[in-house]
Amino acid sequence: MAERDYSRYQQNIIKRYYDNRDQIDEQKLSELVTSLYLASPKQAAKKWETAQKLLERLEIPTSRVDHIMEKKDPAILAVVVDELQKGLIKPKKSNK
């Protein structure tokens, strides 16, 4: 990919995005739980793929992600979101 020259303003926006990415991912995961309850089976399949990517990006333990993806129960995912919001699960900060 070609190297891009970003303005100082653009660089700051990109930096803030990556600084807050864990919070953004938590919010997306929270919204995804609600969507999963209401989704048709076809829509739910795509949403579960997204949930898995978000869980991995938030660095939730692999065994837990595997359990969630095996059961594909929105209630189990809701528990993880609740634990994230309460601070019981601490996502690791990215170094980007």
N, C-alpha and C positions, 0 to 999 in steps of 0.2 A: 504494500500500500504506500502511496506517495506521502512524503513528509509534508505536514500542513503547518503553516505559520498562523497561529491564533493571536488575536489581539489580547492585550492584558485583560480586558473585560471578559472575553471569551474564556481565557485561562482561569479566571476567578470563578466563573460559572461552573466550569468543568470540575475544578477542585472542590467547590462546595457540594456538587452532586456526589462525588466519591466520598467526601467526608461524611455525608449523611445517608449513604447508600443503605446501611443496615436499617435505619429508621424507615426509609422508603420501602425496603423489602418487607419489613414487619407489617407496614400498613397494607401493602399489596396482599400479603398472606392473610391478613385479617379480612379484607374484602373478599378474598377468594373463598373463604369458609362459607360466607353467606351465599355466594354464587353457586357453590357446590350443592347446597341444600335445594336450590331452585332449578338446577340445570337438568336438561334431558340427558339420557345416557351418552349420546354422541357428544354433547357439549362437555359433559363431565370428564370424559376421557382426555380431552385437550386441557382442561383445567387441572387435572391431576398431574399432567406432565409439567405444567407451569409451577404447581405447588412443589414438586420434587426439585426443580431447578432452584426455586427460592430457598427451600430448606437446605440444600447443599451450599448455596451461596452464603447463607447465614451460619454455616458450619455447625449445623445440628448433628449430633453423633450419627454415624452411618447406620448403626443398629436400629436406632429410633426411626430414621428415615425409611429403612427397609420395612420395619413393622407398619408404619403408616401407609406405605405404598402397597403392602400386602393386603391390609384390611380395607383400604380406601373408604374409610368411614369419616365423614366430616366432623363428627363429634370428637374423634381422636385428634384430628388436626386442630380443632378448636381448643383443646386442652393445651397443645403446644403453643398456640398463639397466646393463650392466657398466661402461660408460664413465661413467655418472652416479655409480655407487657408488665408482669409483676417483677421481672428481673431475676427469676429463678433460673432461667437459661440466659447466659451472657454470650451474645454473638461476638466473635473475635473481630477486632477492627482490621479493615483492609489497609494495606500500605500503599495504595495507589495515590 
